[in-house]
């Protein structure tokens, strides 16, 4: 079953739907979506909820992994907005009956992909050749792909 990886920010979100297993991941869909600029917060959060719900339904997702902010990013004022969007993604998954929802940092993603749990190993040791043009993708999309990939069995 496909896994949804999400990477939120205060201005956009990236997502990747990945299927297969850890040795043979297949990216089904990926996209970077900019949030509407003229929406007040309640309308924006409702819009985001519907976006995630649509992706979950379209791909029959049964697991969701959110790429959480690293320690340094938690000091930024945009962190609050990012965590609000992450919470909406978790809520949307829960409303769809998805019970496997995780929020992972780079070190956890590395560990779940068979490395020693060091964030830098995602750049230095992970063989990404199974994913076509991985290094040419936008950084936020790469993070969403890695998040989803880490939940494959």
Backbone as CSV, one residue per row, in Angstrom:
resi,resn,N_x,N_y,N_z,CA_x,CA_y,CA_z,C_x,C_y,C_z
1,UNK,0.840,-1.185,0.000,0.000,0.000,0.000,0.885,1.249,0.000
2,UNK,0.461,2.268,-0.708,1.263,3.490,-0.778,1.314,4.255,0.542
3,UNK,2.402,4.989,0.695,2.645,5.819,1.875,2.690,7.270,1.412
4,UNK,2.119,8.162,2.218,2.181,9.583,1.933,3.240,10.228,2.812
5,UNK,4.196,10.900,2.178,5.180,11.697,2.893,4.849,13.168,2.690
6,UNK,4.878,13.942,3.765,4.524,15.359,3.695,5.629,16.180,4.351
7,UNK,5.936,17.307,3.719,6.887,18.263,4.298,6.209,19.635,4.250
8,UNK,5.804,20.139,5.403,5.091,21.415,5.487,6.060,22.569,5.758
9,UNK,5.663,23.756,5.325,6.345,24.993,5.715,5.254,26.033,5.941
10,UNK,5.628,27.270,6.162,4.612,28.287,6.384,4.095,28.893,5.078
11,UNK,4.675,28.521,3.940,4.243,29.073,2.656,3.789,28.024,1.645
12,UNK,4.129,26.756,1.887,3.783,25.696,0.944,3.918,24.336,1.621
13,UNK,3.560,23.322,0.876,3.811,21.964,1.356,4.219,21.104,0.179
14,UNK,5.063,20.131,0.465,5.474,19.154,-0.536,4.941,17.809,-0.094
15,UNK,4.530,17.025,-1.066,4.098,15.673,-0.729,4.618,14.698,-1.762
16,UNK,4.747,13.452,-1.325,5.141,12.363,-2.205,4.364,11.126,-1.798
17,UNK,3.822,10.459,-2.793,3.166,9.172,-2.584,4.148,8.124,-3.100
18,UNK,4.582,7.244,-2.206,5.604,6.260,-2.528,5.062,4.868,-2.224
19,UNK,5.320,3.942,-3.130,4.871,2.557,-2.965,6.071,1.639,-3.152
20,UNK,5.881,0.359,-2.904,6.947,-0.627,-3.053,7.482,-1.051,-1.700
21,UNK,8.789,-1.282,-1.647,9.433,-1.621,-0.383,10.715,-0.800,-0.257
22,UNK,11.409,-0.952,0.855,12.576,-0.097,1.091,13.670,-0.284,0.039
23,UNK,13.771,-1.463,-0.533,14.787,-1.704,-1.559,14.333,-1.265,-2.951
24,UNK,13.026,-1.223,-3.162,12.480,-0.877,-4.474,11.336,0.127,-4.347
25,UNK,11.650,1.360,-3.913,10.589,2.363,-3.787,10.191,2.911,-5.164
26,UNK,8.917,3.225,-5.296,8.404,3.821,-6.527,7.622,5.071,-6.165
27,UNK,8.028,6.196,-6.722,7.306,7.442,-6.488,6.121,7.474,-7.444
28,UNK,4.920,7.478,-6.871,3.684,7.481,-7.650,3.301,8.908,-8.040
29,UNK,3.440,9.814,-7.101,3.087,11.217,-7.340,3.882,12.086,-6.383
30,UNK,4.242,13.254,-6.842,4.969,14.222,-6.003,4.587,15.617,-6.455
31,UNK,4.594,16.541,-5.527,4.256,17.907,-5.908,4.613,18.870,-4.779
32,UNK,4.946,20.083,-5.164,5.114,21.192,-4.232,3.939,22.129,-4.485
33,UNK,3.141,22.379,-3.452,1.927,23.183,-3.579,2.060,24.426,-2.716
34,UNK,1.873,25.588,-3.333,1.942,26.863,-2.619,0.573,27.138,-2.010
35,UNK,0.575,27.577,-0.745,-0.686,27.916,-0.081,-1.309,29.149,-0.729
36,UNK,-2.634,29.205,-0.797,-3.288,30.418,-1.304,-2.902,31.611,-0.431
37,UNK,-2.609,32.724,-1.056,-2.108,33.887,-0.307,-3.214,34.750,0.294
38,UNK,-4.410,34.695,-0.252,-5.466,35.609,0.190,-6.431,34.984,1.198
39,UNK,-6.092,33.823,1.761,-6.965,33.146,2.710,-6.612,33.540,4.139
40,UNK,-7.625,33.782,4.948,-7.414,33.943,6.386,-7.112,32.560,6.958
41,UNK,-6.524,32.525,8.144,-6.057,31.256,8.706,-7.125,30.152,8.748
42,UNK,-8.343,30.388,9.236,-9.319,29.292,9.269,-9.628,28.721,7.882
43,UNK,-9.750,29.599,6.906,-10.033,29.147,5.541,-8.834,28.395,4.956
44,UNK,-7.628,28.864,5.263,-6.421,28.209,4.782,-6.290,26.804,5.368
45,UNK,-6.531,26.681,6.665,-6.426,25.363,7.297,-7.492,24.413,6.770
46,UNK,-8.683,24.918,6.507,-9.745,24.085,5.918,-9.346,23.638,4.513
47,UNK,-8.793,24.570,3.735,-8.322,24.253,2.385,-7.259,23.152,2.445
48,UNK,-6.301,23.290,3.379,-5.229,22.312,3.498,-5.781,20.941,3.898
49,UNK,-6.730,20.941,4.819,-7.385,19.694,5.228,-7.978,18.993,4.007
50,UNK,-8.686,19.724,3.175,-9.314,19.143,1.988,-8.272,18.657,0.984
51,UNK,-7.162,19.368,0.866,-6.077,18.943,-0.024,-5.537,17.570,0.406
52,UNK,-5.227,17.456,1.687,-4.670,16.198,2.204,-5.702,15.083,2.088
53,UNK,-6.937,15.377,2.429,-8.003,14.383,2.322,-8.122,13.865,0.883
54,UNK,-8.006,14.749,-0.086,-8.073,14.348,-1.487,-6.946,13.414,-1.886
55,UNK,-5.734,13.706,-1.425,-4.579,12.847,-1.723,-4.755,11.482,-1.072
56,UNK,-5.190,11.473,0.184,-5.389,10.209,0.901,-6.416,9.332,0.199
57,UNK,-7.495,9.944,-0.264,-8.561,9.202,-0.945,-8.100,8.707,-2.307
58,UNK,-7.489,9.584,-3.079,-7.058,9.246,-4.445,-6.123,8.044,-4.466
59,UNK,-5.203,7.979,-3.505,-4.175,6.932,-3.532,-4.414,5.809,-2.529
60,UNK,-5.524,5.865,-1.814,-5.827,4.829,-0.812,-4.658,4.617,0.148
61,UNK,-4.214,5.696,0.723,-3.066,5.705,1.633,-3.437,5.000,2.938
62,UNK,-2.488,4.235,3.484,-2.726,3.621,4.793,-1.682,4.017,5.833
63,UNK,-0.653,4.766,5.406,0.370,5.276,6.327,0.773,6.679,5.895
64,UNK,1.004,7.533,6.872,1.415,8.913,6.608,2.642,9.218,7.451
65,UNK,3.642,9.834,6.822,4.835,10.266,7.540,5.046,11.742,7.249
66,UNK,5.137,12.520,8.304,5.357,13.953,8.189,6.809,14.234,8.534
67,UNK,7.511,14.923,7.657,8.890,15.320,7.921,8.831,16.508,8.875
68,UNK,9.194,16.274,10.117,9.151,17.311,11.139,10.328,18.260,11.047
69,UNK,10.184,19.392,11.682,11.239,20.409,11.704,12.419,19.927,12.539
70,UNK,13.603,20.234,12.062,14.818,19.906,12.813,14.958,20.900,13.973
71,UNK,15.812,20.606,14.909,15.924,21.393,16.147,16.134,22.891,15.903
72,UNK,16.986,23.269,14.985,17.253,24.688,14.741,16.017,25.402,14.202
73,UNK,15.207,24.727,13.436,14.023,25.353,12.845,12.948,25.650,13.886
74,UNK,13.005,25.005,15.024,11.981,25.230,16.048,12.128,26.596,16.706
75,UNK,13.202,27.293,16.432,13.413,28.627,16.995,12.854,29.721,16.094
76,UNK,12.437,29.359,14.927,11.942,30.297,13.930,10.464,30.590,14.169
77,UNK,10.032,31.820,13.903,8.621,32.161,14.115,7.701,31.412,13.151
78,UNK,8.212,30.971,12.015,7.406,30.210,11.054,7.103,28.804,11.577
79,UNK,7.802,28.386,12.626,7.608,27.052,13.186,6.168,26.824,13.633
80,UNK,5.541,27.827,14.219,4.160,27.693,14.693,3.230,27.387,13.529
81,UNK,3.361,28.119,12.442,2.518,27.865,11.270,2.778,26.479,10.706
82,UNK,4.028,26.082,10.659,4.369,24.758,10.136,3.714,23.666,10.978
83,UNK,3.793,23.785,12.287,3.205,22.747,13.140,1.679,22.743,13.055
84,UNK,1.075,23.888,12.801,-0.379,23.903,12.591,-0.743,23.088,11.356
85,UNK,0.017,23.259,10.297,-0.257,22.492,9.082,0.021,20.998,9.291
86,UNK,1.066,20.688,10.026,1.340,19.280,10.333,0.183,18.676,11.128
87,UNK,-0.357,19.439,12.070,-1.492,18.955,12.864,-2.717,18.713,11.990
88,UNK,-2.941,19.578,11.023,-4.073,19.393,10.106,-3.880,18.114,9.290
89,UNK,-2.658,17.842,8.852,-2.390,16.608,8.106,-2.666,15.377,8.970
90,UNK,-2.270,15.448,10.233,-2.528,14.336,11.162,-4.033,14.163,11.375
91,UNK,-4.734,15.265,11.560,-6.188,15.223,11.736,-6.880,14.622,10.514
92,UNK,-6.472,15.043,9.341,-7.057,14.531,8.107,-6.844,13.019,8.003
93,UNK,-5.640,12.566,8.317,-5.352,11.128,8.288,-6.220,10.380,9.296
94,UNK,-6.330,10.927,10.500,-7.151,10.289,11.529,-8.608,10.206,11.123
95,UNK,-9.119,11.263,10.510,-10.513,11.253,10.055,-10.755,10.237,8.950
96,UNK,-9.709,9.887,8.215,-9.818,8.864,7.167,-9.613,7.453,7.733
97,UNK,-9.379,7.351,9.036,-9.193,6.042,9.656,-7.773,5.518,9.589
98,UNK,-6.840,6.352,9.206,-5.439,5.935,9.125,-4.846,5.977,10.533
99,UNK,-4.364,4.841,10.990,-3.852,4.752,12.355,-2.332,4.848,12.431
100,UNK,-1.652,4.687,11.294,-0.196,4.770,11.278,0.191,6.137,10.724
101,UNK,0.446,7.059,11.644,0.868,8.418,11.308,2.084,8.731,12.165
102,UNK,3.166,9.144,11.517,4.398,9.434,12.252,4.935,10.797,11.845
103,UNK,5.645,11.403,12.759,6.360,12.653,12.499,7.822,12.330,12.751
104,UNK,8.639,12.435,11.709,10.029,12.006,11.817,11.004,13.126,11.464
105,UNK,12.129,13.096,12.148,13.257,13.974,11.837,14.221,13.195,10.946
106,UNK,15.206,13.870,10.417,16.151,13.230,9.497,16.848,12.018,10.118
107,UNK,17.238,12.111,11.373,17.945,10.995,12.012,17.058,9.757,12.093
108,UNK,15.786,9.947,12.389,14.854,8.812,12.462,14.621,8.225,11.069
109,UNK,14.524,9.084,10.076,14.356,8.609,8.699,15.573,7.773,8.301
110,UNK,16.767,8.260,8.613,17.989,7.514,8.294,17.988,6.154,8.980
111,UNK,17.629,6.129,10.257,17.583,4.869,11.000,16.581,3.903,10.372
112,UNK,15.408,4.423,10.014,14.375,3.569,9.429,14.732,3.086,8.028
113,UNK,15.688,3.755,7.382,16.167,3.310,6.074,17.421,2.441,6.191
114,UNK,17.714,1.974,7.418,18.780,1.002,7.620,20.149,1.574,7.926
115,UNK,20.213,2.851,8.236,21.494,3.455,8.592,21.535,3.655,10.105
116,UNK,22.605,4.224,10.605,22.792,4.314,12.049,22.035,5.442,12.724
117,UNK,21.171,6.128,12.054,20.397,7.172,12.699,21.103,8.500,12.772
118,UNK,21.944,8.765,11.829,22.608,10.065,11.730,22.014,10.795,10.524
119,UNK,21.555,12.007,10.737,20.909,12.780,9.673,21.802,12.918,8.448
120,UNK,23.093,13.120,8.656,24.010,13.325,7.528,24.102,12.102,6.618
121,UNK,23.763,10.921,7.127,23.835,9.711,6.311,22.824,9.719,5.165
122,UNK,21.764,10.498,5.307,20.809,10.607,4.197,21.488,11.211,2.975
123,UNK,22.467,12.088,3.198,23.200,12.706,2.095,24.435,11.916,1.697
124,UNK,25.081,11.269,2.671,26.381,10.660,2.389,26.365,9.154,2.159
125,UNK,25.401,8.438,2.727,25.444,6.978,2.651,24.235,6.321,1.973
126,UNK,23.117,7.019,1.897,21.913,6.414,1.335,22.015,6.305,-0.186
127,UNK,21.785,5.096,-0.688,21.758,4.872,-2.136,20.380,5.278,-2.655
128,UNK,20.329,6.417,-3.319,19.067,6.952,-3.820,18.840,6.622,-5.291
129,UNK,19.660,5.760,-5.846,19.564,5.442,-7.280,18.257,4.743,-7.646
130,UNK,17.564,4.180,-6.670,16.288,3.514,-6.952,15.192,4.515,-7.309
131,UNK,15.421,5.786,-6.986,14.426,6.824,-7.280,14.978,7.709,-8.391
132,UNK,14.327,7.636,-9.520,14.769,8.356,-10.714,14.882,9.866,-10.461
133,UNK,16.028,10.434,-10.844,16.289,11.876,-10.754,16.122,12.443,-9.343
134,UNK,16.407,11.653,-8.333,16.212,12.115,-6.953,16.961,13.421,-6.683
135,UNK,18.212,13.492,-7.076,19.034,14.657,-6.758,18.609,15.925,-7.501
136,UNK,17.825,15.780,-8.575,17.351,16.942,-9.325,16.036,17.501,-8.784
137,UNK,15.414,16.789,-7.878,14.126,17.228,-7.334,14.326,18.378,-6.341
138,UNK,13.280,19.141,-6.130,13.326,20.221,-5.141,13.610,19.649,-3.754
139,UNK,14.354,20.374,-2.915,14.700,19.852,-1.584,13.496,19.429,-0.736
140,UNK,12.415,20.193,-0.764,11.237,19.828,0.036,10.584,18.553,-0.485
141,UNK,10.603,18.362,-1.791,10.062,17.123,-2.365,10.953,15.950,-1.986
142,UNK,12.269,16.155,-2.005,13.180,15.081,-1.578,12.890,14.676,-0.136
143,UNK,12.638,15.654,0.735,12.330,15.341,2.131,11.018,14.564,2.246
144,UNK,10.021,14.927,1.459,8.746,14.197,1.477,8.938,12.767,0.990
145,UNK,9.747,12.596,-0.052,10.020,11.247,-0.570,10.734,10.411,0.488
146,UNK,11.762,10.976,1.104,12.500,10.231,2.132,11.594,9.852,3.300
147,UNK,10.708,10.773,3.694,9.782,10.469,4.789,8.906,9.282,4.442
148,UNK,8.301,9.309,3.260,7.431,8.198,2.839,8.237,6.914,2.687
149,UNK,9.389,6.999,2.058,10.248,5.837,1.821,10.586,5.155,3.144
150,UNK,10.801,5.930,4.190,11.194,5.361,5.486,10.089,4.513,6.124
151,UNK,8.863,4.643,5.633,7.753,3.868,6.207,7.404,2.643,5.375
152,UNK,8.106,2.445,4.256,7.867,1.238,3.450,8.423,0.031,4.180
153,UNK,7.853,-1.109,3.918,8.314,-2.334,4.589,9.159,-3.170,3.665
